[in-house]
């Protein structure tokens, strides 16, 4: 699968590409600018088995300033549960029973060109988290990316686009807390017109973005033409 790619507006797949992501400057200001740096995530997972098939793609973004917080919609609550916000803690495992996902995390960083690097394409059951952004359960929008497929077959987020609103997503964190998120919506966006501000904008409450590739596959560029994004918000937490 190829990672989600967005245009290069002035405002996080190809093994040689990466994707961008933002998070506050003091961690508040950096994430705001960071999150908009995020542009569109590109998780490349090509199903092309040709020798020159690219193993992974990236996420683009180069905003010049932090974008304003999006106007709340039914799909993205204005303040889902600010009082439920957790302290910062690295995510260890992702579980989405509805689509049979049970996978470990790997940290993702930005590449030289300011794009978010995609997760390694060699492991089909692995998700990546933008380590300089909000951690799942912390205030802000935590960014999680995974491949839809790889050159060897289906991957972790193969069924992400079939996820329904109301589905639960559980993330086990390093501090022993399991953060539970409820899916608000799952949408597909063209990489040529990716809504960076909506996907990567900082939020006043704990939210989650799950991103993978989608749409048609272009064999000429060895990349998918769209990205699938699941929007979710924190509803509860418990000790593992």
C-alpha positions in Angstrom: 0.0 0.0 0.0 1.1 3.5 -0.5 0.9 6.0 2.2 -1.5 8.8 2.3 -0.2 11.7 0.4 -1.3 15.3 0.3 -0.4 18.1 -1.9 2.3 20.5 -1.0 0.3 23.5 0.1 2.1 26.5 1.2 0.2 26.7 4.3 2.1 12.9 8.1 4.7 5.6 -0.8 7.6 5.3 -1.9 10.5 4.0 0.1 12.2 7.2 -0.8 9.4 9.5 0.4 8.2 10.5 3.7 5.3 12.4 5.3 4.9 15.4 7.5 3.3 16.0 10.8 3.1 18.7 13.5 2.7 19.2 17.2 3.1 22.0 19.7 6.3 24.3 20.0 6.7 24.2 23.7 4.7 21.2 22.9 1.7 23.3 22.7 2.9 25.8 20.2 5.1 23.2 18.5 2.3 20.7 18.1 0.1 23.3 16.6 2.8 24.1 14.0 3.9 20.5 14.0 0.5 19.2 13.3 0.2 21.4 10.3 3.5 20.5 9.1 1.9 17.1 8.9 0.3 17.7 5.6 -1.2 14.5 4.4 0.1 11.1 5.6 1.1 8.6 3.1 1.5 5.1 4.2 2.8 3.3 1.1 2.1 -0.4 0.7 2.3 -1.3 -2.9 0.6 -4.4 -4.1 2.8 -4.2 -7.2 5.3 -7.1 -7.2 7.5 -5.7 -9.9 11.1 -5.2 -9.2 10.8 -1.4 -9.2 7.8 -1.4 -7.0 8.2 1.2 -4.2 8.0 -0.2 -0.7 6.4 2.7 1.0 5.2 6.2 0.7 5.0 9.2 2.9 2.8 12.0 4.2 3.2 15.5 2.9 2.8 18.9 4.5 4.6 22.2 4.7 2.3 24.7 6.4 3.7 28.1 7.2 1.7 28.5 10.4 -0.5 26.7 12.7 -4.0 26.3 11.4 -7.0 27.4 13.4 -9.0 24.7 15.3 -11.6 23.3 12.9 -15.2 24.2 13.6 -16.7 21.3 15.5 -19.0 19.0 13.6 -21.1 15.9 14.6 -18.2 13.8 13.4 -15.6 15.7 15.4 -16.9 16.7 18.8 -15.8 20.1 20.1 -15.0 18.8 23.5 -15.4 15.1 23.7 -14.1 14.7 27.2 -11.4 17.2 28.2 -11.5 16.0 31.8 -10.5 12.5 30.6 -7.1 13.7 29.2 -4.2 11.6 30.3 -0.6 12.4 30.9 1.9 11.8 28.1 2.8 8.1 27.6 4.1 6.2 24.6 1.6 3.8 23.0 2.5 0.2 23.0 -0.3 -1.7 21.3 -3.4 -1.0 19.2 -6.6 -3.1 19.3 -9.6 -2.6 17.0 -11.8 -5.7 17.5 -14.3 -4.7 14.8 -11.7 -5.1 12.1 -9.5 -7.7 13.8 -6.5 -5.4 14.4 -4.1 -6.2 17.2 -0.7 -4.7 16.5 2.4 -3.2 18.2 3.5 0.4 17.7 6.7 1.8 16.2 7.6 5.5 16.5 7.5 7.7 13.3 9.7 10.7 12.7 10.0 13.4 10.0 12.3 13.0 7.0 14.7 15.5 5.6 11.9 17.1 3.5 9.6 17.6 6.4 7.3 14.6 5.7 6.3 11.9 8.1 8.2 8.7 7.4 5.9 5.7 6.8 6.1 2.6 9.0 8.5 -0.1 7.8 7.0 -1.9 4.9 8.5 -5.3 5.8 6.1 -5.9 8.8 2.5 -6.3 7.8 1.2 -6.1 11.4 2.7 -2.9 12.6 1.4 0.6 13.1 3.3 3.9 13.5 2.7 6.8 15.8 4.1 10.3 15.2 6.4 10.5 18.2 6.6 14.3 18.3 2.9 14.7 18.4 0.3 14.1 21.1 0.4 10.6 22.6 -2.9 8.7 22.4 -5.0 9.9 25.4 -3.2 13.1 25.8 -4.9 16.4 24.8 -4.5 16.9 21.1 -4.9 14.8 17.9 -2.6 11.7 18.1 -1.6 10.5 14.6 -1.4 6.8 13.9 -0.5 5.4 10.4 -0.5 1.9 9.0 -0.2 0.1 5.7 -3.2 -1.2 3.8 -1.1 -3.7 2.1 2.5 -4.5 1.2 4.3 -6.3 -1.7 3.7 -9.5 0.2 0.0 -9.1 0.8 -2.7 -7.4 3.0 -1.5 -5.4 6.0 -2.8 -4.1 9.3 -5.1 -1.4 8.0 -6.6 -3.4 5.1 -10.1 -3.0 6.5 -9.8 0.5 8.0 -12.3 2.0 5.5 -15.0 -0.5 6.7 -14.8 0.7 10.3 -18.2 2.1 11.4 -19.0 5.1 13.6 -19.3 4.0 17.2 -16.6 1.3 16.9 -14.1 1.2 19.7 -10.3 1.5 19.4 -8.1 0.6 22.4 -4.5 1.7 22.8 -2.4 0.2 25.6 0.2 2.7 26.8 3.6 2.4 28.4 2.2 3.6 31.7 -0.1 0.6 31.9 -3.3 2.5 31.0 -5.6 1.4 28.2 -7.1 4.5 26.4 -10.5 3.7 24.7 -11.5 5.9 21.7 -14.9 5.9 19.9 -14.9 6.3 16.1 -16.8 9.4 14.9 -16.4 8.9 11.2 -14.2 7.3 8.5 -13.6 9.2 5.3 -11.6 9.0 2.1 -9.8 12.0 0.8 -8.0 12.5 -2.5 -4.3 13.0 -1.9 -4.5 15.9 -4.4 -7.0 17.7 -2.1 -6.2 16.4 1.4 -7.7 18.5 4.2 -4.5 19.0 6.3 -6.1 21.4 8.7 -8.9 19.1 9.6 -6.8 16.0 10.0 -3.7 17.4 11.7 -5.1 20.4 13.6 -4.4 20.5 17.3 -7.5 19.8 19.5 -8.5 20.9 23.0 -9.4 17.3 23.9 -7.9 13.9 23.4 -8.6 12.7 19.8 -7.2 10.1 17.4 -6.5 9.9 13.7 -6.0 6.5 12.0 -4.6 6.9 8.5 -3.8 4.6 5.6 -4.0 4.6 1.8 -7.1 4.1 -0.2 -8.8 4.8 -3.5 -7.5 3.5 -6.8 -3.9 2.3 -7.3 -1.9 4.0 -10.0 0.6 1.4 -11.4 2.6 4.2 -13.1 3.5 6.0 -10.0 3.1 2.9 -7.8 0.9 4.7 -5.3 -2.7 4.9 -4.1 -4.6 8.1 -5.1 -6.4 8.7 -1.8 -6.1 8.3 2.0 -8.6 6.8 4.4 -8.8 8.6 7.7 -10.7 7.4 10.8 -11.6 10.2 13.3 -12.1 9.2 16.9 -12.2 10.7 20.4 -11.3 9.5 23.9 -14.3 8.1 25.9 -12.6 6.3 28.8 -9.4 4.8 30.2 -8.5 2.0 32.6 -5.6 0.1 34.1 -4.5 -2.8 31.9 
